[in-house]
Amino acid sequence: MRAVGFFLSSLFLITGGAGQAQSVIPLSEKGGLHAAYVVPTDVFDRVDVQLIVLSGAYDDPEASGTAHLTEHLAAFSSDTAILRQPRERDLNASTYDVSTVYTNSGTPSDVEMLMRLSRAVLDTPSLPAGFAESEIDIVQRETLLRERQSPRRWLKRIALQNLYGTLRGRASNTIEDLPKLSLEKAYQFHKQHYVPSNITLIVSGKIEPDTAAELVARYFGDTKHSAVPEKRWLDQKPDPRLRSVERIESSRLTRDTMQYAKFVDFEDRSTSIDMQGAFFITTEVLQSRLTNALYFEDVKFLGVNINWYMAKNADVELIIDLQLMPGFSLDAAHNSLQETMANLLDEPISRDEINQARQKQVVNAQNAARRPAWFLSFLQNVAADGFPPISPSVLAEMMTNTTDREVIDLANSIMRSSATSVILAKKVE
């Protein structure tokens, strides 16, 4: 994820982008839930209830895609129980790498219905005859559609499989595992992962804190503490000496492509809580330098896509997707990328660079407070790791307080020599 958690024990109180007090308030009467919060704001005339299962695709069992299938079953089972129809509305859930998020939204007067829909997600899925079986086919077709819409997804999968030496956890085998999806495995996943102590609840929007507290206690107060599922993927760390290179030829490609994956293990840290502000600024600085070097200054690349991820234990993963210009070889492109990575910090990071990156990220955070979808994404992003959610303005303040030295040290750590996996994929007819 692009942001990680920042823990404060009782109350977060900050000034929002609209100039009003904005708070993230933990709720104590939550039954056995991992955590529950209310985030009241008058900026939006709505209420949103986000139920976050702290397990996602990284937690898939043998068949990749099981978490995704479980998401469908739990969402439509909730609708069946409360709305009396499994497809009364569009799917209101998404499966991410480390979490599965169910969002129920409505007007302030709908809040009790939203709470009931959220609570029903934790019940064992129960659907009309034949409906659950049909969801397997729907998940398979949905996954294949995504594959067609983004044909380079499979190259990233191979790069990660080679990086981590596995088909599970931080890597996946999604397409090949589609025939293995089963209701039995999905129900078992629900039983193991959809337990109260693996759930965070966030109620946000136009609602009084006392009202939210009363409703959470009413609908979730009877839940019991439970064993938390093991996160085996957190221990998947490649040998730092790994330099994997695999060559592929395929007619599925529109042009020659290179996928690059890099893993950085912060061995001296067990949590990413205090690295959040520095992470946003540092990746902005490095992203800008990489984009300039690979796209604006190097004529070999037609397209450059860069993604950063920091896990809850501070592991950092960098993925670079490079589309080659005609007339350049994959070997030349690979050499160019290696040279760029090795020399990226030869010129010291300047104060102006850091200030510009900080200002850009602060403005992005402030803008998120003004858009409902961005605001919800911001809250769930941090909470998905089991940390308390933070508001956009809290993150903006954290980045303002991040020192130049912290940014420079983190940049040096990320760019040091570490495990890499490269796919050199050649287009053939």
N, C-alpha and C positions, 0 to 999 in steps of 0.2 A: 504494500500500500504506500501511498505517497505521504501519509502522516502517521505518527505513532502517538501513544498515549502520554498524557501528563497528569499526574495524580495529585489531587488535593483532597483532604480527608472529608470536609464537610460541605462547603458552599463555594461555588465559583461566582463572583460578582464582577461584572465588567461593563463597559459602555459599548453598546452596539453601534452599527453603522448609521442607524437612524437617530442616534442621540439619546436613546432610552436605556435604562438599566436592564441588563439581560443576565439571567442566572441559570446555572445548571445545579439543580438541587437533588441530592440523593434521598431516596425514600427508604425508611427503615422497615415499615410494615410491608414486606415483600415476599413473605413465605420463604420458600427454599431457593428463590431465584439467585443467580450469581450477583445481580445488581439491578436496581431500578432507579430511574431519574425522571424528573419533570423539568422541561425547559420552556417556561412561559414567555411568550412574546406577542405583542399586539401588532407586529408588522404584518402578519398574515391572518386573515379572517378564516381560519381553519384549525383543525386539530389533526395531528398525525400520531399514530401509535406504531412504533417500530419494535418488533420482536426479533431479536438477533440471536440466532443459534450460533454458538462459538465454534462451529465446525463447518467445513465446506469441502471443496474438491480435493484439497490436500489430505483430507481424512477418508477419502474413498477406500473401500476394501479392495479386494482383488479386481473387481470390475469397475474401471473408471467410468464415471457418469452416475454412480449410485446416489450420490448426494443430490444431483440434479433431478433424478427421478423422484427421490423422496420429497424434494421441494414441491413438485407438482402434486403428489398425492396428499401431502399435508395441507397445502393451500386449498385444493378443491374439496377436501374432506371438511375443512373449516367452513367453507361456503355451504356445503351440504347440510351441516349441523345447524348453522345459524340462519342462513338465507333460504334453505330448503331446496336449493338447486346447485349442483356442482359447477356449472358454468354460468352462473347468474351474472358474472362480470369477468373482465379480463384478468389474467393471472397477476397477482399483486406481490410476487416474490421473485428473488434473484439469488442464484448460487454464485459465490465468489470463492477465491482460493481458500480463505481461512474462516469463512462465515457463510451463513444463509440468512437473508433478511426478508422478513414479511412486513409490508407497510400497509396499514389500513388508515385511510384518510377520509375526512368528511367535515361537515360544518360542526361548530361547537355543540349543537344540539344532538349530534350523532355519536357523541363520545362513548356512551354506554354500549352501543352496538359495536363500535370499534374495539372496545375492550373485550367483548364477548368473542368477536372474530379472532382476536389475537390469542386469547386463552385457549380456544379450540384447536389451535395449531399443535399444542402439546399432547392432545388426546391421540390415541392410536388411530391412524387413518381408517375411515369407514366410508366406502363409496358404493353406489348402486352396482348391481351385477353387470359385469362386463366393462364398466367404466375404467377401473384401475388397470385392467389389461390393455385397454386402448391407449392409456397414457405412455406405455412403453413404446408403442409405435410413434406416438407424437414426439416424445423425447428424441427418438432415433432420427426422425425426419428433421426436427429442429436443429439437431447437432450437425447433420449433413448439410443443411442449408447454410449454417454459419461457416462450414468448411468451404463451401462453394463461394460464399461472399468474401472470404479472406483466404485465398488459396495458399498463403505462406504459413498458415497456422501449423501445418504439419512439420515444416522445417524448424520452427521454434520447439515443437515437441521433441524432435530428434536431438536438437542441441541440448535441451535440458536432460533428456535421458542419458546422453553421453556425459554431461557435466556431473550428474548425481549418481550415475551407475545404477539406475533403477527405473521401473515403469510406474512407480507409485509415489505418493507423497508430493514432493516439490516437482516431480515430473509426472506425466500421465500417458495413457495409451488409449485415448478416448475413442477414436474411430474403430480400431481393431477390437475394442471391448464392447462395442454396441450390441452384438448378438448375445453377450453374456448378461445383459441387464435382466433382472428378475424382481418380481414383487417380494419374494422371500427375502432377498438381500436388502431391498429398500425398507421393508418393515423392521428388519433387524437393525438397520442403520438408525431408523427413527427411535427404536427402543433404547439404543445405546447412546445416541447423541442428543435427542430431543428431551433431555432431562432438566429439571429446574436449575440445578447448579451449573448448567452449561448455557444458561439463557440470560441475556441482558435486555431490559425493557426500557424504552425511551418514549415518554409522552411529551410532545412539544406542540406549541402553537397557542391559540387563544384559550387558555384554560387557567383557572386559579390553582396554585399549588396545593391548597387544602382539598380541592375537589379531586385532583389527580391522585393525591395520597389516599383518599377514601376509596376511590375506584380500584386502584392497584391492590389495596388491602382486601377489598371485597372479592375481586376476581382471581387474585393470585396468592392471597394469604393462606390458603389451604395447601399450597404446594409444599413438598418436603425436600429437605436437603438430600442430595444424591451424590454418588461417585462421579467424578469428572472424567470424561474420556481422555485417554492418554494421547498426547500429541507427538507421535513418533517422528513425524517429518522434521521437527525441530532439531533432531540429532543427525539429519542428513547433511553432512558437510563433506564436500569433495576434498581429495588430497590437494593441498595448495600447489604441488608441483605439476598437477595435471595440465597438459596442453593438448587437448584433443582436437584433431582435424579430420573431418570426414568429407569425402567427395561423393556427390550424387548427380545423376543425370535423370532428367524427367521432362516429359512433354506437357506436364501440368503447369509449368511456369510460363509467364509472359516474357521474361527476360532472365539473364543470369543474375543470381541472387546470392548474397552472403549473409548468414546468420551468425551473430557473435554473442556469447553468453559469458559473463564474468561473475565470480562469487568471491565475496570478501567476508572473512570470518573475524569478527571483533572478539577475540578470545578473552580479553580482559573485562568483558561486559556480559551481564546476564539479562539485561533489559535495555530497551531503546527509549525509555521514558524521557530521559534528560537530553536526548540527542535531537529532538524533534525540530526545534528552531534552526539549529545548524544544518540539519539534513535538507530542509527546504531551500535554504540559501545556497548551500554548497552544490546541490544538484543543479540548481539554476545556473550557477557559474560554470560548472563542468558541461552542462548541456549546451550552453552558448558557445563555449570553446570548441566542443565536438562538432556542432552544427557548422560553425564557421570553417573549421578545418576540412571537414568531409564534404560539405555541400557547396559552400561559396568559394573555397579556395582550391579544391581538388575537382578536376573535370571528369574524374572516373565514375562519379556516382550521380545517377538520375534522381534517386530518392533516398532519404535517410529518415529512419524512424527510431527514436531512442526512448526507452522506458526504464524507470528506476523502481526498485521495491526494497523496503526495509521491513524485516520481520520483527516480531515482538522481542526477540532475543538479540536484536541489533545486527543480524546477518543482512548483508546488502547484496542484491542481485541486479546486474545491469544487462539489458538486452538491447542489441543494436541490429536493426534490419537494414541492409544496404542493397539497393537496386543498381545494377551496373549500366553505364552507358554502353551502346554498341561500340565494338572495336577495342575494348579493354579486356584483358584476361582476368580470370578469377585469382590467379597467383599474384598478378600485379596489384589487384585490389586488396588482397590479403596483406601483402607487404606494406601497402600504403596505410592500412588500418593499424597494423602493428607499430609502424613508425609514429603515427599520430598519437597512439596511446602512450608510447614510451616518452614522447617529447611534450605531452600536453601541458605539463607544469614546469617546463624549462624556464618560461617567463613567469616570475612570481606573480601570484594573484594580487592585484592592486586594491587599494581602499575604494577607488571609484567603482571597480567591478563588483565588489561586495555590496556597496551601497545601492548600486543599480539593481542587483539581484534581490536585495532585501526589499527595496521599494516595490518592485514588481510583484513579489510574493505577498507583501502586505496588502497591496491593492486587490489582488486576487482574493485574499481572505475576506477583506471588507465587502467585496462584491457578493461573495457567497451568502452573506447575512441578509441580502436583499432579494434573493431568489429562492423560493420554497424548495425546489428540487436540489439546488446546490447546498442549501442549508441542511437538509436531511442527509445528503451524502456526506457532508462534513461531519455531522454528529456520529453517523454509523461507522465512518472510516476508522476513527480512533477506538470506538467501543467494540469493534469487531475483534480486537486483540484482547478483550477482557479488561481494558483500562476504562476509567471514567471518560465519558465524552467531553470534548472541549468545544467551545464556540469559536467561530472564525475570529472574533476579536481577541480572544485569549491567545490564539496562535499568533495573531499579528503582534501582540505585545511580547510574546516570547521571542519572535524574530527580531523585534526592535532591540531586545536586551541581549541578543546573541553577539558575542565579541568577534572581531576580525580574526583573532587567534584561533578561536574555536572552528571557524570556517576553514581556515588554512590547514589546520591539523587534520580535520576530517577529510578534506580534499586529498591530502597526501596519503592518508590511510586507504581511501577508496582506490586511488590510482597505483598503489604499490603492486608489486608482482603477486599474482594469486591465480587460482584455478580458472581456466578458460576452456570453452568449447566452441568450435567453429564448424559451420557447415558451408561448404563451397558447392553450390548447386548450379549446374549447367543446364540451360534450356536445350532440348533436342526436339526434332520434329517427330 
